[in-house]
Amino acid sequence: DTKGGGAFCFVEYGVEIHVKPGHILIGATPKNWHANLSPVDGEKYSIIGYYKKVLANPRLLEEWRARQKVIANPL
């Protein structure tokens, strides 16, 4: 049994997850209130991902890039 970890909670749902070393927890945390309920014992790594629908559509992406150029260089 490996010691360490910590308690993670999705506040709105009252769900507590006991995370142990070696566990991977993936959650839609920008959409859900969350918190550590106890100090983290050991190392903790957080990987943040960002997804925007416009980036998956080539036409919308090109329009977005064109708008960004106008904003960056107004004249």
C-alpha positions as CSV (number, residue, x, y, z in Angstrom):
1,D,0.0,0.0,0.0
2,T,1.5,3.3,-1.1
3,K,1.0,6.3,1.2
4,G,0.2,9.7,0.0
5,G,-2.5,11.4,-2.1
6,G,-5.3,13.6,-1.0
7,A,-9.1,14.1,-1.1
8,F,-10.6,15.9,-4.1
9,C,-14.2,17.0,-4.2
10,F,-16.7,18.1,-6.8
11,V,-18.6,20.5,-4.6
12,E,-21.9,20.7,-6.4
13,Y,-22.4,17.0,-6.3
14,G,-20.9,16.3,-2.9
15,V,-18.6,13.7,-4.5
16,E,-15.3,13.1,-2.7
17,I,-12.5,11.2,-4.5
18,H,-9.6,9.8,-2.6
19,V,-6.7,10.2,-5.0
20,K,-3.6,8.0,-4.4
21,P,-0.2,8.1,-6.0
22,G,-0.4,6.8,-9.5
23,H,-4.0,7.7,-10.0
24,I,-5.1,9.9,-12.9
25,L,-8.2,12.1,-12.3
26,I,-9.8,13.7,-15.4
27,G,-12.7,16.1,-14.8
28,A,-14.4,19.0,-16.5
29,T,-13.2,21.3,-13.7
30,P,-13.9,24.6,-15.5
31,K,-17.6,23.7,-15.5
32,N,-17.7,22.2,-12.0
33,W,-16.8,23.7,-8.7
34,H,-14.0,21.6,-7.2
35,A,-11.5,21.7,-4.3
36,N,-8.9,19.7,-2.4
37,L,-10.4,18.7,0.9
38,S,-7.1,17.8,2.5
39,P,-3.5,18.8,2.0
40,V,-1.8,16.9,-0.9
41,D,0.7,14.5,0.5
42,G,3.5,14.0,-2.0
43,E,3.8,15.5,-5.5
44,K,0.8,16.6,-7.6
45,Y,0.8,17.4,-11.2
46,S,-2.0,19.3,-12.9
47,I,-2.4,19.3,-16.7
48,I,-4.7,21.9,-18.1
49,G,-6.4,21.4,-21.5
50,Y,-8.3,24.0,-23.4
51,Y,-10.8,23.3,-26.2
52,K,-12.6,25.9,-28.3
53,K,-15.0,24.7,-31.0
54,V,-13.8,27.3,-33.5
55,L,-10.4,25.6,-33.5
56,A,-11.9,22.3,-34.8
57,N,-13.6,23.9,-37.9
58,P,-11.1,25.0,-40.7
59,R,-13.5,27.7,-42.1
60,L,-14.3,29.2,-38.6
61,L,-10.6,29.0,-37.6
62,E,-9.6,31.0,-40.7
63,E,-12.2,33.7,-39.9
64,W,-11.1,33.8,-36.3
65,R,-7.5,34.2,-37.4
66,A,-8.4,37.0,-39.8
67,R,-10.3,38.9,-37.0
68,Q,-7.3,38.5,-34.7
69,K,-5.0,40.1,-37.3
70,V,-7.3,43.1,-37.5
71,I,-7.4,43.4,-33.7
72,A,-3.6,43.2,-33.5
73,N,-3.0,45.6,-36.4
74,P,-5.9,48.0,-36.6
75,L,-4.2,50.2,-39.3
